[in-house]
Amino acid sequence: MEPATLIREYLLLGLRFDRIEEGYVDSFTGDAALRRIVADEAAPAPADLTRQAQRLLDALPGVPRQDGFDETRAAYVGAHLRALECAGRKFAGEEVGFVDEVRDYFDVEISKGDEDRYREAHARLDDVLGGAGPLAERMEADRRNDEIPPERLGECIEAFSSALRDRVRAEFPLPDRETVVYEIVTDKPWSGFNYYQGDYRSTVAVNADLRQQMSNLPSLVAHESYPGHHTEHCRKEAGLVEGLGQQEQTIFLVNTPQCLMAEGLADLALYAAIGPEWGSWAAEIYADLGLRFDGERAQAISAARATLADVRQDAALMLHDEHRDIDDVVAFVRRWLLVDDTRARQMMRFLSSPLWRAYTSTYVEGYRLLRPWLDNRPAGQSLTQRFGRLLDEPLIPSALRAAA
């Protein structure tokens, strides 16, 4: 099998998964003829897609390393074929343990978090919040005080997007025509979502149901747009697809290693663009909008809450591996994340979704993998240069672990 044939078969296979579960293809900017081929086919059987993925995996070692198809690209395609093979088995009704599912989808091993670390995070939050009364009540009061008035959300989003865009474009050049359009939506299981449309255009949807907070909005905009998802899509389209002809980069599939890399990158986007002292920068932007924001306090709370990230993955393990009652899991989330019942049950929507149930691990493990990789960079390499590799190269988790 020639490299071009393998890549074409991989793209067709990925598109077929969208016939089984709409939304499995997060974006596809490649040859429209491939979409038409799949649309004209009979609806695929999951078992057939499993066999197709395994056939391509078996063929991969014999594909000539030529025409730019090197070991890095082969490893990338192989990791994604393993993810699709697992997805096919699950869609066919096979029982797959949650730990195994996450490993096959995202190229990482997971385990439960450490409740002692959660207690330490609570102690830090207690110190920052001050006052008296139960910590959960003080945390909820802080959230309410931090909420952006709904009628101001749009202009706040645009202000941070503009400020980040100017800074990011100076470090990571993008085509002049690149653009992001923001939409305010409701009734979604997520906080924000990037819909990449190709040709350097994205639509970013922000969920108003969650009552967006001033302290979270800078990170959300950086995550979805600059230098997060939108910037990564643009840089890879320009460099890997148009520059090097790597057509496998024209498809972005849910529940594959590229998602873990993308979410880890995006969760570190504000850190890469502004640095750890982002609070004073955000306070200046809010001040221009006539809004008061305590940036130093927000930084301290955000740093403490980051230690609680594993709670979400613990909740998924409780639901899917331990088969705990959902009310028990809600209670666990409320205890450690210090959220009310409504917010905890909103998280359960995401963790219970057949398509998205494993996806929480992309945030938890993506950050855990990429933050030390960024910070432990070679001498003489700047944070911007290191982050640029994530934007520009087809990296997978096992490759980063091997390099470390």
Secondary structure, 3 states (H helix, E strand, C coil): CCHHHHHHHHHHHHHHHHHHCCCCEEEECCCHHHHHHHHHCCCCCHHHHHHHHHHHHHHHHHCCCCCCCCHHHHHHHHHHHHHHHHHHHHHCCCCCCHHHHHHHHHCCCCCCCCHHHHHHHHHHHHHHHCCCCCHHHHHHHHHHHHECCHHHHHHHHHHHHHHHHHHHHHHCCCCCCCEEEEEEECCCCCCEEEEEEECCEEEEEEEHHHCCECCCHHHHHHHHCCCCHHHHHHHHHHHHHHHCCCHHHHEEECCCHHHHHHHHHHHCHHHHHCCCCHHHHHHHHHHHCCCCCCHHHHHHHHHHHHCCCHHHHHHHHHHHCCCCCHHHHHHHHHHHHCCCHHHHHHHHHHHHCCCCCCCHHHHHHHHHHHHHHHHCCCCCCCHHHHHHHHHHCCCCHHHHHHHC
